[in-house]
Structures are given as structure tokens and as C-alpha cells.
Amino acid sequence: MFGENALEINPGNTYPWPLVTKNGKPITVSAVMAVVYRFHEFIIPSFPIKDQNNETLWEQNLFETSFNSTGFLNVGLERILAGALSSHIPDFKSGVDESFRSAGIYRGRPFDIVVSSIVHEREQGLPTFNQYFH
């Protein structure tokens, strides 16, 4: 996959490299996904769990799950997605729900998830949106 070093692509590989590179360097999925995490205003505090007829079974508070993936797996992804996609995002484009911005209940101290995410991206070397596309 690589050429002489990890930042060079082996030209012998016929993968369409121009589509997944910038200045000859691979663009990784993890870097792209890190940018997506900046959209924390899409996180809503609760959402409905829907059945196959799009009827609400119950309203699920996200913090009450403690991000328990086992519980989500037991309910089924299709029920979760149906509910999440049908939810209204009240603060769309105006900020993050305060319960997520101050997620200190999980760390024992005040914690701003948005700032933490951006700081983590910078520490990992991910450029700002404007730097990346210029």
C-alpha cells in the first residue's frame, strides 16, 4: 500500500488514489470522522424508540442509558434510528444542549464535550476546516 515511507502511496496499486488523497498523502477515515464529531448540536437529550409501524414505544433519555451499547443492541438499531431521525432538534445551528456541554456527571467535574473534542482533534494533528480545504 505504501511507497518508501508511510506517507507515500505505492504507484503499483491500481486503487483510484486521486479520490482519497490530498497532495499525494492518504486521507484517512478517522480524520474525516473526527470532523463530523464537531456537530454536537445534533445530539438530543432524548428521543423516541419506534416500532415497525412508526409508533412510539417510549421516550428514551440518552443520559439514563449511560451510553450503554448493550441496551441499544437489545432494542435494535432500526428502532433507535427511526426515533432519532424523527426527532426535532430545538437548538439546531445555535449550540449544544447544555446537558451535553456540561457532562461533568460522568467525570466528577465540569466538562465541555465540544471544547474537549476540538482540543483532541488539534492534539491529533487534525487541521481546522479552513486549513484543511486551503
Rosetta blueprint (number, residue, H / E / L):
1 M L
2 F E
3 G L
4 E L
5 N L
6 A L
7 L L
8 E L
9 I E
10 N L
11 P L
12 G L
13 N L
14 T L
15 Y L
16 P L
17 W H
18 P H
19 L H
20 V L
21 T E
22 K E
23 N L
24 G L
25 K E
26 P E
27 I L
28 T L
29 V H
30 S H
31 A H
32 V H
33 M H
34 A H
35 V H
36 V H
37 Y L
38 R L
39 F L
40 H H
41 E H
42 F H
43 I L
44 I L
45 P L
46 S E
47 F E
48 P E
49 I E
50 K E
51 D L
52 Q L
53 N L
54 N L
55 E L
56 T E
57 L E
58 W E
59 E E
60 Q E
61 N E
62 L L
63 F H
64 E H
65 T H
66 S L
67 F L
68 N L
69 S H
70 T H
71 G H
72 F H
73 L H
74 N H
75 V H
76 G L
77 L H
78 E H
79 R H
80 I H
81 L H
82 A H
83 G H
84 A H
85 L H
86 S L
87 S L
88 H L
89 I L
90 P L
91 D L
92 F L
93 K L
94 S L
95 G L
96 V L
97 D L
98 E H
99 S H
100 F H
101 R H
102 S L
103 A H
104 G H
105 I H
106 Y H
107 R L
108 G L
109 R L
110 P L
111 F L
112 D L
113 I H
114 V H
115 V H
116 S H
117 S H
118 I H
119 V H
120 H H
121 E H
122 R H
123 E H
124 Q L
125 G L
126 L L
127 P L
128 T L
129 F H
130 N H
131 Q H
132 Y H
133 F L
134 H L
